[in-house]
Amino acid sequence: MRVISGEARGRRLKELSGMETRPTTDKVKESIFNIVQFDIEGRKVLDLFGGTGQLGIEALSRGAAECTFVDLRREAAALIRENLKATRLEERGKVVQGDSLSFLLTCRQKYDLIFLDPPYASGLLEKALEQIAAIDILSEHGIMVCESAAEQALPALAEPYQKGREYRYGKIKITLYRRGL
């Protein structure tokens, strides 16, 4: 696993051992960043189910102003800090070790780009989408990027949120949501 582009290009990221974390493949990650490439520079990013931190780190490497990483597991939060240090992006990254849904309830900041990649079939993706829409932490014209199993149907959200295009990569599906005015 490596950073694909930007100031930390080519740097290797560490992974957690075991099956609890399912890092996004390089192919899918590259596709995600091709889709949102013009919506990164200077933006505030939230990597809600951080894992290794690779999606938020890629965004920082490509010019995002800041990124907040959230993960429940202590070892994942420590790994994200390690990966931020290894890529020399730690000054623009904030790591929160705690429950992602609880974080949303106490969040007082708006984000321009939100990555949602929780464990598949956990129900966390749908809950996070509903909470984000309810507390409205996505900025105007902001984007949520959701990774799920290809067969998983994701809900439509109330206005001003709009479910956008879906992209399939084998057993993985990327779904975009955008916030209008």
N, C-alpha and C positions, 0 to 999 in steps of 0.2 A: 504494500500500500504506500503510495507516494502522493505528493502534492503535484498536480498536473501543470499548473501555470502560475504566473505572477512572481512576486518577489521571493517566495520560498520554493519555487519550481524545482522539482527533482528530489527534494528532501524526503527521506523515508519517515513514515509514521509508525509508531509501535502499536501493536494490537494486544488486546486482552486474550489470555488463553481460555479455553473452554468454549461452550456452545451458547452462553448467555448473550454474547454480542455477535451480531451479524453485520459486519462492515459492508457498506455499499461497494459494489464492484467498481473497478476503475472505468469500465465501459459505461455503466449507468451514471456514475459521477460525472464523467466527461459530457454525457448527454444532458444532464441536469444543467451544467454550467454553460453549455451551448445555448440552452433555452433562455436562461436568465442573465446572460452575459452583459446586457446593457442595463441591468437593474441592480448592480452590485456596488459600483464605485461610490464611495462616500456614504454608504447606507448603514443603518443599524440592523444587525442580524440577530436572530434567536435560533439556536440549535437546541431544540427542546429535549430531545432524547439523545444526548450527546454521544454516548458510547465511546468511540475513540477520538471524537472531535473533528473527524476528517472533513465533514461538510462545512462547518463553520471556519475551520482553518483554511480550506480552499477559498472561501469567500474573503477572508482576511488577506490572503496572499494576492487575491485579484483586486484589492483596493477597498474593501468594506471598511468603514470608519471604526466599527467596533462589533464585537460578537459576545453574546452571553450564552454560555453552555450550561445545560442543566442535565444532571443524571443522578439517579437515586443511589447508585452503588459507589461506595467510597473508593474502591479500586479504579473505577471508571473515571471519577473526578480527578484522581491523582494522575492517571494516564493522560487525560486531556491537558492537565498542567504541564506534564512532561513533554507532550507533543508541541504545545505552544512554545515552550522554552527551546526545544530542538529546532523549531522553525523561526525562532527569534520574533515571534508575534505576540508574546505574553503581555506586552503593554496595552494592546488593544483587545485582549480577551479577558473575560470575567467568567470564572467557573463557580457554579452553585451546586453543591452536593445536597440533593433533596428530591422530594417527590415532584415530578413535573406538573401534575394537575394542581397541587398545592401552590407551587410557584406561580402558576397563572392567576390564582385567586388573590395573591398579594402583589402581583406585578403592577407597577405604576408607570410603566414606560410603553411607548408605542414603538413598534418595529416595522421596518420596511420590507424585510424578507425573513420568513420563518420556515425552518426546515423541521418536518415532522416525520421521523422514521422510528417509531416504537416497535417493540417485538410484534411480529405478525400474529393475528388471531387473538390478541390480548384485549381488544375492545378499547385500548387506550387512544388509538387514532381518532375514532369517532368522538370520544369524550373530549379530547383536546380540541378538535375542530369546533364542537358545540361551545366549549368554554371560551375559546378565542373569539368566536362571533358574539357571544353574550357579553363579554367584558370589553370587546372592541379594541384590541391592542394592536391591530394591523393598521398601519397608516394608510391614508388615501393613496390609491394606486399601488398599494403593497401587494406582495405575492406570498402565498403559502405553497410550499412544495412538499407533497406527501408521497412517501414510498410505502407500498403495500404489496400484498400478494396479488397476482394478476386477476384472480377470480373475485377478489373482494370488491363489493359495491360500496362506494362512499356516498354519503348523503349530500343533497343540495342544502345550502345554507340560506338563511333569510337575507334580504337586501340590507346593506349594500354589497354583500358578498356574492360572488358568482363563481360557480364551478366551471372551470375551463376545460381545456384539452387534457386528454389522457394519452400517455405514451406507454407502450408495452415493450418489454425487453425479456423475452422468454417467460419465466415465472414471476417477473417483477413488473409492477405498474407504477408509473409516476403520474400523479394527478395534481393539476394546478388549480388554485383558487385565487381569485383577485378581488380586491376591495375597490369598489367604485367610490364615488363622492358621497 
